[in-house]
Amino acid sequence: MLKRVIITNSFGESMEYVIDGVQAENPSGLIITSIDGLGPVKANINMVDLATNDGAKYNSARLSSRNIVIKAFFTHASSIEEARLLSYKYFPIKSKVHISIKTDNRVADTDGYVESNEPDIFSKQSSCQISIICENPYFDGGEVNYVFGDTIPLFKFTFGNKSLDQRLIKISENAEPTAGRDFIYGGDIEAGIEMNINLLTDDILDGFSVTELTVTQDDDKSMDFLLHNMETLVPNSSPTNLEHSACSFIMDDYRCKFVPNIPEQVNQTYLVVYQNELHCFYSTYADEILHHMKLNKETMMWEKLEDTTCVDGASATWIVCLNNVIYRYVWDVYSTIYRFNESTNHWDTVLSNIDDDAVNSFGHLAVAYKNAIHCFSVISSGINRHYIFNGSTYQIASDTGNMQTVLTRNDPDYLFGGNREPYSDAMALVYDNKIHILGGISGGVDRSDRHFTFDGSTWLELTNARLPGNQSCKEHKTMVVYHNKIHYFEKYRGSNTLYVYHNSWDAQNGWLPEADTPFDFGSQSCTHVIADSDYMYFVGLDAIGSYTEEPNNRMLITGDQLIVNTNKGKKSITLIRGGNKYNVLNILDKNSTWFKLKRGANRFSYSAVGDEDALNLIITANKWYEGV
């Protein structure tokens, strides 16, 4: 049964409203008669219609925001008018309020924004209706802590170690080092955890250390921390050069590694997989040459190759590999397509002056798809044009300026703005045997809600597929297909953090958050990414200075604190040592599972290589309720 509702306004002022009985003196000024929106929020189930069969296929599902609607009568505080003014005080329009609801079995909290507060002033019995929109569809049931590895004191006077190289005295021991313990979770939905791992202080000898740690959940899920592989990327302690410098990374599902020997003064980079090797063509600030290097996957170091020669300097709009041949498009006055001749290191002209309308074009995209290269650009007349190049000839896929054509649904201009505005600054890739085009700008407006697919004949627009993260113009973004998912990386504009927000998309689950990555895009949108079956490869610029690999001790040592967060959108592993914080996501084995609590008992245990008895784990989680 509902008992109490406590409202706290943005100034920290609180008022309690009694539900299960009327107080003799009611200082709140309201008698609440009903509250809607306290049950589970309605889910939006996204289905994709089948083109050749009846019915549809499940795509994804999500919950919308929660809408709580309170209906109440005014009662005498000192007067009805005073009661009405009190409702304005505790439910101010557009302002954030905190709502705490107490029932017989639960205390549930949420935050929301007051959408409306509508009093019925002229009724015989004056009343009001208050609408509150909550960002989170779930109620927060509070935090629960479980401590694993409580210590038992063993130190007694008098004492003596009687050895200079062995630890004979035990200050304390772990009460349950590996036995395991149940975490009882009472929430309605799966929840992530924050795991705080501490290595206790030992002042007797040289201190404790742990080189490997495995935490297990319910015997079938584990997180393996390979501490001897500890490698984190942090900016130099006192960077003085804030000009753009080159950076290069490789990354698998969880771990990120710095590739240190990329040449300095790199300006623009173009990545391509050629003959199962990663090649990078790049220009510099120092010359007009298109330089060439490839990555040695055994040493994970870049190898400099002979510079390429081309008649138009180092300019390039994009470089794509088609049927084991590297092509380069230059959209300038000449609108030229080149083919890379590996024997001469020269870019040979294949076609030139391919489209007079392409002069001063912008918003270029290009992907290799079905034995052809598909290029999209906005030409000078503001029309979105689609080119198809098969290696020797090209064609314009459709006349996007003619909206009378029977191929209107095949016309990208119809989808990308039509006669409204040109569509540019999007991202394109091939996934699930279709071209996907996502994001972009139309008419100066961010279109993060745009997601199109092209199967070679028909364009479709996916609904409810808005890009995650910052919903403003995304300058620092990149996207790649890896392990059968679309991976999207974004740095918020103006942010100086080392973290880049990472999300993935597949046709079944839609967008899901991944662990944020420990590297920086810098202040320009010139980071390029490509992937093979092993890694994602990043090359670009950063604006913070060069990077160093720290800490030097690749193990947990006395006084260290390791914080592991598995919550949705907050996945991270942080080492706190000597008051400094380090992103050490790299220590997580790629076969590990990010823990989620299920309702009921969740059994955790751990084992370690090193001073296991000195470990102390605290697992914290929030209970999330679907309703009260």
PEZIFEN-V224941 format. One record per residue. N is the residue number from 1. SS is DSSP state (@ for helix, = for strand, . for the rest). NEAR is the number of other ideal C-beta (glycine too) atoms within 12 Angstrom. D_FIRST is the distance of its C-alpha to the first C-alpha in whole Angstrom. Layout:
n=N ss=SS near=NEAR d_first=D_FIRST
n=N ss=SS near=NEAR d_first=D_FIRST
This chain:
n=1 ss=. near=13 d_first=0
n=2 ss== near=26 d_first=4
n=3 ss== near=22 d_first=6
n=4 ss== near=28 d_first=10
n=5 ss== near=39 d_first=12
n=6 ss== near=26 d_first=16
n=7 ss== near=42 d_first=18
n=8 ss== near=26 d_first=22
n=9 ss=. near=29 d_first=25
n=10 ss=. near=21 d_first=28
n=11 ss=. near=15 d_first=30
n=12 ss=. near=12 d_first=27
n=13 ss=. near=18 d_first=26
n=14 ss== near=21 d_first=22
n=15 ss== near=31 d_first=20
n=16 ss== near=24 d_first=16
n=17 ss== near=39 d_first=14
n=18 ss== near=24 d_first=12
n=19 ss=. near=28 d_first=9
n=20 ss=. near=15 d_first=8
n=21 ss=. near=14 d_first=12
n=22 ss=. near=17 d_first=15
n=23 ss=. near=19 d_first=17
n=24 ss=. near=9 d_first=21
n=25 ss=. near=12 d_first=22
n=26 ss=. near=25 d_first=20
n=27 ss=. near=20 d_first=23
n=28 ss=. near=33 d_first=21
n=29 ss=. near=36 d_first=22
n=30 ss== near=43 d_first=19
n=31 ss== near=28 d_first=17
n=32 ss== near=39 d_first=14
n=33 ss== near=22 d_first=14
n=34 ss== near=19 d_first=13
n=35 ss== near=30 d_first=13
n=36 ss== near=19 d_first=15
n=37 ss=. near=30 d_first=16
n=38 ss=. near=31 d_first=12
n=39 ss=. near=21 d_first=13
n=40 ss=. near=19 d_first=16
n=41 ss=. near=29 d_first=20
n=42 ss=. near=17 d_first=22
n=43 ss== near=16 d_first=25
n=44 ss== near=17 d_first=29
n=45 ss== near=17 d_first=31
n=46 ss== near=24 d_first=35
n=47 ss== near=18 d_first=37
n=48 ss== near=25 d_first=41
n=49 ss== near=16 d_first=43
n=50 ss=. near=12 d_first=46
n=51 ss=. near=14 d_first=49
n=52 ss=. near=7 d_first=51
n=53 ss=. near=9 d_first=48
n=54 ss=. near=8 d_first=46
n=55 ss=. near=11 d_first=42
n=56 ss== near=13 d_first=41
n=57 ss== near=17 d_first=40
n=58 ss== near=17 d_first=37
n=59 ss== near=27 d_first=38
n=60 ss== near=26 d_first=34
n=61 ss== near=19 d_first=31
n=62 ss== near=22 d_first=29
n=63 ss== near=22 d_first=25
n=64 ss=. near=19 d_first=26
n=65 ss=. near=23 d_first=24
n=66 ss== near=36 d_first=21
n=67 ss== near=27 d_first=20
n=68 ss== near=39 d_first=18
n=69 ss== near=27 d_first=18
n=70 ss== near=39 d_first=17
n=71 ss== near=24 d_first=18
n=72 ss== near=37 d_first=18
n=73 ss== near=29 d_first=20
n=74 ss== near=34 d_first=23
n=75 ss=. near=31 d_first=23
n=76 ss=. near=23 d_first=26
n=77 ss=. near=24 d_first=26
n=78 ss=. near=16 d_first=30
n=79 ss=. near=14 d_first=30
n=80 ss=@ near=26 d_first=29
n=81 ss=@ near=17 d_first=31
n=82 ss=@ near=21 d_first=30
n=83 ss=@ near=31 d_first=26
n=84 ss=@ near=32 d_first=27
n=85 ss=@ near=22 d_first=29
n=86 ss=@ near=32 d_first=26
n=87 ss=@ near=42 d_first=24
n=88 ss=@ near=24 d_first=27
n=89 ss=@ near=27 d_first=27
n=90 ss=@ near=39 d_first=24
n=91 ss=. near=44 d_first=24
n=92 ss=. near=25 d_first=28
n=93 ss=. near=22 d_first=29
n=94 ss=. near=17 d_first=30
n=95 ss=. near=24 d_first=29
n=96 ss== near=24 d_first=26
n=97 ss== near=38 d_first=23
n=98 ss== near=30 d_first=21
n=99 ss== near=40 d_first=17
n=100 ss== near=28 d_first=15
n=101 ss== near=39 d_first=11
n=102 ss== near=25 d_first=9
n=103 ss== near=22 d_first=5
n=104 ss=. near=13 d_first=5
n=105 ss=. near=15 d_first=8
n=106 ss=. near=27 d_first=10
n=107 ss== near=25 d_first=12
n=108 ss== near=38 d_first=13
n=109 ss== near=29 d_first=16
n=110 ss== near=40 d_first=19
n=111 ss== near=27 d_first=22
n=112 ss== near=35 d_first=23
n=113 ss== near=29 d_first=25
n=114 ss== near=34 d_first=25
n=115 ss== near=26 d_first=27
n=116 ss== near=22 d_first=27
n=117 ss== near=33 d_first=26
n=118 ss== near=23 d_first=27
n=119 ss== near=27 d_first=27
n=120 ss== near=19 d_first=28
n=121 ss=. near=17 d_first=31
n=122 ss=. near=10 d_first=33
n=123 ss=. near=14 d_first=30
n=124 ss=. near=10 d_first=30
n=125 ss=. near=15 d_first=26
n=126 ss=. near=26 d_first=26
n=127 ss== near=29 d_first=24
n=128 ss== near=35 d_first=23
n=129 ss== near=28 d_first=22
n=130 ss== near=39 d_first=22
n=131 ss== near=27 d_first=22
n=132 ss== near=38 d_first=22
n=133 ss== near=28 d_first=23
n=134 ss== near=32 d_first=22
n=135 ss=. near=18 d_first=25
n=136 ss=. near=27 d_first=23
n=137 ss=. near=30 d_first=21
n=138 ss=. near=31 d_first=19
n=139 ss== near=37 d_first=17
n=140 ss== near=31 d_first=18
n=141 ss== near=31 d_first=16
n=142 ss== near=23 d_first=19
n=143 ss== near=20 d_first=23
n=144 ss== near=24 d_first=23
n=145 ss== near=19 d_first=27
n=146 ss== near=29 d_first=29
n=147 ss== near=23 d_first=33
n=148 ss== near=37 d_first=35
n=149 ss=. near=38 d_first=39
n=150 ss=. near=22 d_first=38
n=151 ss== near=25 d_first=42
n=152 ss== near=15 d_first=43
n=153 ss== near=12 d_first=46
n=154 ss=. near=15 d_first=49
n=155 ss=. near=17 d_first=52
n=156 ss=. near=11 d_first=54
n=157 ss=. near=6 d_first=57
n=158 ss=. near=7 d_first=60
n=159 ss=. near=13 d_first=60
n=160 ss=. near=10 d_first=62
n=161 ss=. near=18 d_first=62
n=162 ss=. near=11 d_first=65
n=163 ss=. near=11 d_first=65
n=164 ss=. near=10 d_first=66
n=165 ss=. near=9 d_first=64
n=166 ss=. near=12 d_first=62
n=167 ss=. near=22 d_first=58
n=168 ss=. near=15 d_first=59
n=169 ss=. near=21 d_first=56
n=170 ss=. near=24 d_first=53
n=171 ss=. near=26 d_first=51
n=172 ss== near=24 d_first=47
n=173 ss== near=23 d_first=46
n=174 ss== near=32 d_first=43
n=175 ss=. near=19 d_first=41
n=176 ss=. near=24 d_first=40
n=177 ss=. near=28 d_first=42
n=178 ss=. near=22 d_first=42
n=179 ss=. near=17 d_first=40
n=180 ss=. near=23 d_first=37
n=181 ss== near=27 d_first=33
n=182 ss== near=19 d_first=30
n=183 ss== near=35 d_first=27
n=184 ss== near=20 d_first=24
n=185 ss== near=35 d_first=22
n=186 ss=. near=25 d_first=18
n=187 ss=. near=32 d_first=18
n=188 ss=. near=27 d_first=18
n=189 ss=. near=29 d_first=21
n=190 ss=. near=25 d_first=25
n=191 ss== near=35 d_first=26
n=192 ss=. near=32 d_first=29
n=193 ss=. near=41 d_first=30
n=194 ss== near=30 d_first=32
n=195 ss== near=41 d_first=34
n=196 ss== near=29 d_first=36
n=197 ss== near=40 d_first=40
n=198 ss== near=31 d_first=42
n=199 ss== near=36 d_first=45
n=200 ss=. near=32 d_first=46
n=201 ss=. near=20 d_first=49
n=202 ss=. near=24 d_first=52
n=203 ss=. near=15 d_first=55
n=204 ss=. near=24 d_first=57
n=205 ss=. near=21 d_first=59
n=206 ss=. near=14 d_first=58
n=207 ss=. near=22 d_first=54
n=208 ss=. near=32 d_first=52
n=209 ss== near=30 d_first=52
n=210 ss== near=38 d_first=50
n=211 ss== near=24 d_first=52
n=212 ss== near=28 d_first=49
n=213 ss== near=44 d_first=46
n=214 ss== near=32 d_first=43
n=215 ss== near=42 d_first=40
n=216 ss== near=27 d_first=38
n=217 ss== near=35 d_first=35
n=218 ss=. near=22 d_first=34
n=219 ss=. near=13 d_first=38
n=220 ss=. near=11 d_first=38
n=221 ss== near=24 d_first=38
n=222 ss== near=23 d_first=40
n=223 ss== near=39 d_first=41
n=224 ss== near=28 d_first=44
n=225 ss== near=41 d_first=46
n=226 ss== near=30 d_first=49
n=227 ss=@ near=35 d_first=50
n=228 ss=@ near=22 d_first=54
n=229 ss=@ near=23 d_first=53
n=230 ss=. near=36 d_first=52
n=231 ss=. near=33 d_first=53
n=232 ss== near=37 d_first=51
n=233 ss== near=38 d_first=52
n=234 ss== near=30 d_first=52
n=235 ss== near=32 d_first=55
n=236 ss=. near=18 d_first=58
n=237 ss=. near=13 d_first=57
n=238 ss=. near=11 d_first=59
n=239 ss=. near=19 d_first=60
n=240 ss=. near=11 d_first=62
n=241 ss=. near=15 d_first=63
n=242 ss=. near=18 d_first=60
n=243 ss=. near=20 d_first=62
n=244 ss=. near=28 d_first=61
n=245 ss== near=31 d_first=62
n=246 ss== near=39 d_first=62
n=247 ss== near=41 d_first=59
n=248 ss== near=42 d_first=58
n=249 ss== near=39 d_first=56
n=250 ss== near=36 d_first=55
n=251 ss== near=38 d_first=51
n=252 ss=. near=28 d_first=50
n=253 ss=. near=29 d_first=46
n=254 ss=. near=37 d_first=45
n=255 ss=. near=35 d_first=48
n=256 ss== near=41 d_first=51
n=257 ss== near=34 d_first=54
n=258 ss== near=35 d_first=57
n=259 ss=. near=33 d_first=60
n=260 ss=. near=23 d_first=62
n=261 ss=. near=20 d_first=66
n=262 ss=. near=35 d_first=65
n=263 ss=. near=31 d_first=68
n=264 ss=. near=21 d_first=67
n=265 ss=. near=20 d_first=68
n=266 ss== near=36 d_first=66
n=267 ss== near=31 d_first=65
n=268 ss== near=32 d_first=64
n=269 ss== near=41 d_first=63
n=270 ss== near=40 d_first=63
n=271 ss== near=41 d_first=62
n=272 ss== near=39 d_first=63
n=273 ss== near=30 d_first=63
n=274 ss== near=29 d_first=67
n=275 ss=. near=16 d_first=68
n=276 ss=. near=15 d_first=65
n=277 ss== near=27 d_first=65
n=278 ss== near=37 d_first=64
n=279 ss== near=36 d_first=66
n=280 ss== near=39 d_first=65
n=281 ss== near=41 d_first=68
n=282 ss== near=40 d_first=67
n=283 ss== near=30 d_first=69
n=284 ss== near=26 d_first=70
n=285 ss=. near=20 d_first=70
n=286 ss=. near=14 d_first=74
n=287 ss=. near=16 d_first=75
n=288 ss=. near=20 d_first=75
n=289 ss=. near=25 d_first=75
n=290 ss== near=38 d_first=73
n=291 ss== near=36 d_first=72
n=292 ss== near=36 d_first=71
n=293 ss== near=33 d_first=69
n=294 ss== near=29 d_first=68
n=295 ss== near=35 d_first=65
n=296 ss== near=18 d_first=66
n=297 ss=. near=21 d_first=63
n=298 ss=. near=8 d_first=65
n=299 ss=. near=14 d_first=65
n=300 ss=. near=23 d_first=63
n=301 ss== near=21 d_first=65
n=302 ss== near=32 d_first=66
n=303 ss== near=22 d_first=70
n=304 ss== near=18 d_first=72
n=305 ss== near=23 d_first=74
n=306 ss== near=18 d_first=77
n=307 ss== near=22 d_first=76
n=308 ss== near=35 d_first=76
n=309 ss== near=21 d_first=79
n=310 ss=. near=31 d_first=78
n=311 ss=. near=20 d_first=80
n=312 ss=. near=27 d_first=77
n=313 ss=. near=19 d_first=76
n=314 ss=. near=31 d_first=72
n=315 ss=. near=27 d_first=71
n=316 ss=. near=37 d_first=68
n=317 ss=. near=32 d_first=65
n=318 ss== near=36 d_first=64
n=319 ss== near=41 d_first=65
n=320 ss== near=40 d_first=64
n=321 ss== near=30 d_first=66
n=322 ss== near=33 d_first=66
n=323 ss=. near=20 d_first=68
n=324 ss=. near=19 d_first=69
n=325 ss== near=28 d_first=71
n=326 ss== near=39 d_first=69
n=327 ss== near=39 d_first=70
n=328 ss== near=41 d_first=69
n=329 ss== near=42 d_first=69
n=330 ss== near=35 d_first=70
n=331 ss=. near=36 d_first=69
n=332 ss=. near=23 d_first=71
n=333 ss=. near=17 d_first=74
n=334 ss=. near=23 d_first=76
n=335 ss=. near=33 d_first=72
n=336 ss== near=30 d_first=74
n=337 ss== near=40 d_first=73
n=338 ss== near=35 d_first=74
n=339 ss== near=31 d_first=74
n=340 ss== near=35 d_first=74
n=341 ss== near=19 d_first=78
n=342 ss=. near=21 d_first=77
n=343 ss=. near=9 d_first=81
n=344 ss=. near=13 d_first=82
n=345 ss=. near=20 d_first=78
n=346 ss== near=20 d_first=79
n=347 ss== near=34 d_first=77
n=348 ss== near=24 d_first=79
n=349 ss== near=23 d_first=78
n=350 ss== near=27 d_first=77
n=351 ss== near=27 d_first=76
n=352 ss=. near=22 d_first=77
n=353 ss=. near=18 d_first=76
n=354 ss=. near=31 d_first=74
n=355 ss=. near=31 d_first=72
n=356 ss=@ near=17 d_first=74
n=357 ss=@ near=24 d_first=70
n=358 ss=@ near=35 d_first=69
n=359 ss=. near=18 d_first=71
n=360 ss=. near=19 d_first=68
n=361 ss=. near=32 d_first=65
n=362 ss== near=25 d_first=62
n=363 ss== near=37 d_first=59
n=364 ss== near=34 d_first=60
n=365 ss== near=41 d_first=58
n=366 ss== near=39 d_first=60
n=367 ss== near=35 d_first=59
n=368 ss== near=31 d_first=61
n=369 ss=. near=33 d_first=60
n=370 ss=. near=19 d_first=62
n=371 ss=. near=16 d_first=65
n=372 ss=. near=27 d_first=65
n=373 ss== near=43 d_first=64
n=374 ss== near=39 d_first=62
n=375 ss== near=43 d_first=62
n=376 ss== near=48 d_first=60
n=377 ss== near=41 d_first=61
n=378 ss== near=35 d_first=61
n=379 ss=. near=32 d_first=65
n=380 ss=. near=20 d_first=66
n=381 ss=. near=21 d_first=66
n=382 ss=. near=27 d_first=62
n=383 ss=. near=35 d_first=62
n=384 ss== near=43 d_first=60
n=385 ss== near=41 d_first=62
n=386 ss== near=43 d_first=62
n=387 ss== near=37 d_first=65
n=388 ss== near=30 d_first=66
n=389 ss== near=37 d_first=68
n=390 ss=. near=22 d_first=69
n=391 ss=. near=22 d_first=72
n=392 ss=. near=17 d_first=75
n=393 ss=. near=15 d_first=74
n=394 ss== near=29 d_first=71
n=395 ss== near=20 d_first=70
n=396 ss== near=30 d_first=67
n=397 ss=. near=30 d_first=64
n=398 ss=. near=31 d_first=64
n=399 ss=. near=25 d_first=65
n=400 ss=. near=36 d_first=62
n=401 ss=. near=22 d_first=64
n=402 ss=. near=17 d_first=64
n=403 ss=. near=19 d_first=61
n=404 ss=. near=13 d_first=63
n=405 ss=. near=16 d_first=64
n=406 ss=. near=11 d_first=62
n=407 ss=. near=21 d_first=61
n=408 ss=@ near=20 d_first=58
n=409 ss=@ near=21 d_first=55
n=410 ss=@ near=24 d_first=57
n=411 ss=. near=33 d_first=58
n=412 ss=@ near=45 d_first=56
n=413 ss=@ near=38 d_first=57
n=414 ss=@ near=30 d_first=55
n=415 ss=@ near=32 d_first=52
n=416 ss=. near=41 d_first=53
n=417 ss=. near=31 d_first=53
n=418 ss=. near=23 d_first=56
n=419 ss=. near=20 d_first=58
n=420 ss=. near=19 d_first=55
n=421 ss=. near=21 d_first=55
n=422 ss=. near=34 d_first=57
n=423 ss== near=40 d_first=54
n=424 ss== near=34 d_first=55
n=425 ss=. near=32 d_first=54
n=426 ss=. near=40 d_first=52
n=427 ss== near=41 d_first=52
n=428 ss== near=42 d_first=53
n=429 ss== near=36 d_first=53
n=430 ss== near=30 d_first=53
n=431 ss== near=33 d_first=51
n=432 ss=. near=21 d_first=50
n=433 ss=. near=15 d_first=54
n=434 ss== near=27 d_first=53
n=435 ss== near=38 d_first=53
n=436 ss== near=39 d_first=50
n=437 ss== near=42 d_first=50
n=438 ss== near=39 d_first=48
n=439 ss=. near=43 d_first=47
n=440 ss=. near=38 d_first=50
n=441 ss== near=27 d_first=50
n=442 ss== near=28 d_first=51
n=443 ss=. near=19 d_first=53
n=444 ss=. near=15 d_first=52
n=445 ss== near=21 d_first=48
n=446 ss== near=26 d_first=46
n=447 ss=. near=35 d_first=45
n=448 ss=. near=29 d_first=43
n=449 ss=. near=22 d_first=42
n=450 ss=. near=34 d_first=45
n=451 ss== near=42 d_first=45
n=452 ss== near=39 d_first=48
n=453 ss== near=34 d_first=50
n=454 ss== near=37 d_first=53
n=455 ss=. near=21 d_first=55
n=456 ss=. near=19 d_first=58
n=457 ss=. near=17 d_first=58
n=458 ss=. near=22 d_first=55
n=459 ss== near=33 d_first=53
n=460 ss== near=26 d_first=49
n=461 ss== near=25 d_first=46
n=462 ss=. near=32 d_first=43
n=463 ss=. near=20 d_first=40
n=464 ss=. near=23 d_first=37
n=465 ss=. near=33 d_first=39
n=466 ss=. near=26 d_first=39
n=467 ss=. near=36 d_first=41
n=468 ss=. near=33 d_first=38
n=469 ss=. near=31 d_first=39
n=470 ss=. near=24 d_first=40
n=471 ss=. near=17 d_first=40
n=472 ss=. near=20 d_first=43
n=473 ss=. near=25 d_first=47
n=474 ss=. near=34 d_first=47
n=475 ss=. near=24 d_first=51
n=476 ss== near=33 d_first=50
n=477 ss== near=40 d_first=49
n=478 ss== near=41 d_first=50
n=479 ss== near=42 d_first=49
n=480 ss== near=34 d_first=51
n=481 ss== near=30 d_first=50
n=482 ss== near=32 d_first=50
n=483 ss=. near=22 d_first=49
n=484 ss=. near=18 d_first=48
n=485 ss== near=28 d_first=45
n=486 ss== near=42 d_first=46
n=487 ss== near=40 d_first=45
n=488 ss== near=43 d_first=45
n=489 ss== near=42 d_first=46
n=490 ss== near=39 d_first=45
n=491 ss== near=37 d_first=46
n=492 ss=. near=24 d_first=45
n=493 ss=. near=22 d_first=47
n=494 ss=. near=13 d_first=48
n=495 ss=. near=24 d_first=47
n=496 ss=. near=20 d_first=49
n=497 ss=. near=27 d_first=46
n=498 ss=. near=33 d_first=48
n=499 ss=. near=31 d_first=45
n=500 ss== near=41 d_first=45
n=501 ss== near=35 d_first=42
n=502 ss== near=42 d_first=42
n=503 ss== near=34 d_first=40
n=504 ss== near=32 d_first=41
n=505 ss== near=38 d_first=41
n=506 ss== near=24 d_first=42
n=507 ss=. near=26 d_first=42
n=508 ss=. near=19 d_first=39
n=509 ss=. near=21 d_first=36
n=510 ss== near=30 d_first=37
n=511 ss== near=37 d_first=37
n=512 ss== near=24 d_first=36
n=513 ss== near=28 d_first=36
n=514 ss=. near=39 d_first=39
n=515 ss=. near=41 d_first=40
n=516 ss=. near=35 d_first=42
n=517 ss== near=43 d_first=45
n=518 ss=. near=41 d_first=47
n=519 ss=. near=43 d_first=50
n=520 ss=. near=40 d_first=51
n=521 ss=. near=39 d_first=52
n=522 ss=. near=33 d_first=54
n=523 ss=. near=24 d_first=54
n=524 ss=. near=26 d_first=56
n=525 ss=. near=24 d_first=55
n=526 ss=. near=29 d_first=57
n=527 ss=. near=39 d_first=56
n=528 ss== near=38 d_first=57
n=529 ss== near=41 d_first=55
n=530 ss== near=39 d_first=56
n=531 ss== near=32 d_first=55
n=532 ss=. near=25 d_first=57
n=533 ss=. near=13 d_first=55
n=534 ss=. near=23 d_first=55
n=535 ss=. near=31 d_first=54
n=536 ss== near=42 d_first=53
n=537 ss== near=38 d_first=56
n=538 ss== near=45 d_first=55
n=539 ss== near=39 d_first=58
n=540 ss== near=40 d_first=58
n=541 ss== near=37 d_first=59
n=542 ss== near=39 d_first=57
n=543 ss=. near=29 d_first=57
n=544 ss=. near=31 d_first=56
n=545 ss=. near=26 d_first=59
n=546 ss=. near=30 d_first=60
n=547 ss== near=32 d_first=58
n=548 ss== near=20 d_first=58
n=549 ss== near=25 d_first=57
n=550 ss== near=26 d_first=55
n=551 ss=. near=27 d_first=54
n=552 ss=. near=14 d_first=57
n=553 ss=. near=25 d_first=56
n=554 ss=. near=27 d_first=54
n=555 ss=. near=31 d_first=52
n=556 ss== near=39 d_first=49
n=557 ss== near=31 d_first=51
n=558 ss=. near=27 d_first=50
n=559 ss=. near=24 d_first=48
n=560 ss=. near=41 d_first=46
n=561 ss== near=31 d_first=43
n=562 ss== near=43 d_first=42
n=563 ss== near=31 d_first=39
n=564 ss== near=37 d_first=37
n=565 ss== near=32 d_first=35
n=566 ss=. near=34 d_first=34
n=567 ss=. near=26 d_first=31
n=568 ss=. near=27 d_first=31
n=569 ss=. near=22 d_first=34
n=570 ss=. near=24 d_first=35
n=571 ss=. near=38 d_first=37
n=572 ss== near=38 d_first=39
n=573 ss== near=43 d_first=41
n=574 ss== near=32 d_first=42
n=575 ss== near=39 d_first=45
n=576 ss== near=24 d_first=45
n=577 ss== near=28 d_first=48
n=578 ss=. near=16 d_first=50
n=579 ss=. near=10 d_first=48
n=580 ss== near=19 d_first=48
n=581 ss== near=24 d_first=46
n=582 ss== near=34 d_first=47
n=583 ss== near=41 d_first=46
n=584 ss=. near=43 d_first=47
n=585 ss=@ near=45 d_first=45
n=586 ss=@ near=37 d_first=48
n=587 ss=@ near=41 d_first=48
n=588 ss== near=41 d_first=45
n=589 ss=. near=25 d_first=47
n=590 ss=. near=23 d_first=47
n=591 ss=. near=16 d_first=45
n=592 ss=. near=29 d_first=42
n=593 ss=. near=23 d_first=39
n=594 ss=. near=35 d_first=36
n=595 ss=. near=36 d_first=33
n=596 ss=. near=25 d_first=30
n=597 ss== near=37 d_first=27
n=598 ss=. near=24 d_first=25
n=599 ss=. near=21 d_first=22
n=600 ss== near=15 d_first=23
n=601 ss== near=17 d_first=26
n=602 ss== near=34 d_first=29
n=603 ss== near=26 d_first=32
n=604 ss== near=37 d_first=34
n=605 ss== near=30 d_first=38
n=606 ss== near=37 d_first=41
n=607 ss== near=27 d_first=45
n=608 ss== near=34 d_first=47
n=609 ss== near=20 d_first=51
n=610 ss== near=25 d_first=52
n=611 ss=. near=34 d_first=50
n=612 ss=@ near=30 d_first=47
n=613 ss=@ near=29 d_first=47
n=614 ss=@ near=35 d_first=46
n=615 ss== near=44 d_first=43
n=616 ss== near=36 d_first=40
n=617 ss== near=45 d_first=37
n=618 ss== near=27 d_first=34
n=619 ss== near=39 d_first=31
n=620 ss== near=28 d_first=28
n=621 ss== near=37 d_first=26
n=622 ss== near=33 d_first=23
n=623 ss== near=31 d_first=20
n=624 ss== near=34 d_first=19
n=625 ss== near=33 d_first=16
n=626 ss=. near=26 d_first=16
n=627 ss=. near=28 d_first=13
n=628 ss=. near=33 d_first=9
